[in-house]
Amino acid sequence: MGKRELLLDKLEGVPEPLLDEVLDFVDFLKARRSNEGMETAIASESSLSKDWLRPEEDEAWQNL
């Protein structure tokens, strides 16, 4: 079995909520290889925005 097939086989067992993280990681790897710093920022934005948009984050940064 090739690496692609092995990866696809493993993805079958990943719970639905974790698939967003897997997609973000794949996007990150692709962006890292492209040598364009902006693509890395964009690839991580969806993953990081989950934390940025929390009320706790707003509270932590309100004094800056």
C-alpha positions as a printed Julia matrix, in Angstrom:
64×3 Matrix{Float64}:
   0.0    0.0    0.0
   1.38   3.41  -1.0
   1.62   6.4    1.29
  -1.4    8.09  -0.26
  -3.55   5.0    0.21
  -2.27   4.55   3.76
  -3.12   8.16   4.58
  -6.6    7.85   3.07
  -7.16   4.66   5.04
  -6.18   6.38   8.29
  -8.43   9.35   7.51
 -11.42   7.01   7.46
 -11.02   6.54  11.22
 -10.64  10.23  12.12
 -13.66  11.62  13.98
 -15.51  14.39  12.11
 -14.6   17.17  14.58
 -10.87  16.53  14.03
 -11.08  16.77  10.25
 -10.9   20.59  10.39
  -7.58  20.31  12.16
  -6.31  17.76   9.65
  -7.3   20.07   6.79
  -5.57  23.02   8.47
  -2.42  20.96   8.92
  -2.38  19.87   5.27
  -2.85  23.49   4.2
  -0.01  24.5    6.5
   2.34  21.92   4.98
   1.5   23.03   1.46
   2.01  26.69   2.32
   5.32  26.02   4.04
   6.68  24.47   0.87
   5.6   27.43  -1.26
   8.13  29.8    0.4
   5.57  32.56   0.62
   5.14  33.77   4.18
   1.69  35.18   3.54
   0.31  31.8    2.56
   1.41  30.38   5.9
  -0.49  33.09   7.73
  -3.61  32.46   5.66
  -3.4   28.7    6.15
  -3.26  29.04   9.92
  -5.9   31.75  10.15
  -8.93  29.45  10.22
  -7.39  27.31  12.94
  -6.27  30.25  15.06
  -9.49  32.2   14.61
 -11.25  29.67  16.84
  -9.2   31.06  19.72
  -9.16  34.69  18.54
 -12.94  34.91  18.54
 -13.42  33.7   22.12
 -14.6   36.15  24.8
 -11.62  35.18  26.96
  -9.28  36.49  24.27
 -11.12  39.8   24.07
 -10.87  40.15  27.83
  -7.16  39.29  27.86
  -6.32  41.94  25.22
  -8.7   44.74  26.23
  -6.03  46.69  28.14
  -3.56  46.95  25.28
